Amino acid sequence: MTVAASDCIFCRIAQGEIPSGRIYADEELFAFHDIHPKRPVHFLIIPKQHLASLADATPEHQALLGKMLLKAGELARNLGLQEGFRTLINTGRIGGQEVYHLHVHILGGPEPVGPMVSG
């Protein structure tokens, strides 16, 4: 699925056009609380650059992807997830991606998150 950056809800969130529970922002990344959290701590990290999915990443995105994962750990610890957390990237329709702008979910809380996949 292709979505133009001008129609992308995550691009609009990163640009400040849509309010969000912002956690972090810099020139490349934006992190915010999920509006439908699945765990006590549930936030997203997105690149400000529109990139539809992980499947669309190229070698030129390598530094950005690494930065996203490093920032995930830092922000998770800052939000109290010292004992661990789940990092999830849904990719494409079959992978359960709902918003076609690359995003990393970070989920955690005081109890273990449970099995990776059920059903």
PEUR-V645596 format. One record per residue. RES is the residue in one letter. PSI is psi in degrees with one decimal (* if undefined). Layout:
res = <RES;RES>
psi = <PSI;PSI>
//
This chain:
res = <M;T;V;A;A;S;D;C;I;F;C;R;I;A;Q;G;E;I;P;S;G;R;I;Y;A;D;E;E;L;F;A;F;H;D;I;H;P;K;R;P;V;H;F;L;I;I;P;K;Q;H;L;A;S;L;A;D;A;T;P;E;H;Q;A;L;L;G;K;M;L;L;K;A;G;E;L;A;R;N;L;G;L;Q;E;G;F;R;T;L;I;N;T;G;R;I;G;G;Q;E;V;Y;H;L;H;V;H;I;L;G;G;P;E;P;V;G;P;M;V;S;G>
psi = <133.7;130.5;129.2;144.7;-35.0;-21.5;0.8;122.2;-37.0;-33.8;-41.6;-36.6;-47.8;-30.2;-2.3;10.4;-25.9;128.2;147.4;164.0;71.4;134.9;-38.2;147.1;142.7;-163.5;-21.8;-28.2;156.5;133.1;139.8;157.5;139.9;136.8;-14.7;70.6;140.3;-10.4;166.7;-35.6;122.0;110.4;166.5;147.8;129.0;151.5;145.2;-31.4;133.7;120.8;115.3;-43.7;170.8;-31.7;-20.3;-4.3;146.2;174.2;-27.5;-16.5;0.9;-48.3;-39.8;-44.2;-41.8;-41.5;-40.3;-44.9;-38.9;-41.5;-33.5;-48.2;-44.4;-49.9;-37.9;-46.4;-42.0;-28.0;14.6;10.9;55.3;-26.2;0.7;169.1;165.2;137.8;126.4;133.0;112.4;134.5;118.4;172.8;-47.2;-31.5;0.7;15.1;128.7;-34.9;123.0;67.1;121.2;131.1;145.2;125.2;136.2;121.5;141.9;-178.0;-168.9;-23.5;153.9;146.8;-15.0;-173.2;154.0;-49.8;136.3;152.2;*>
//
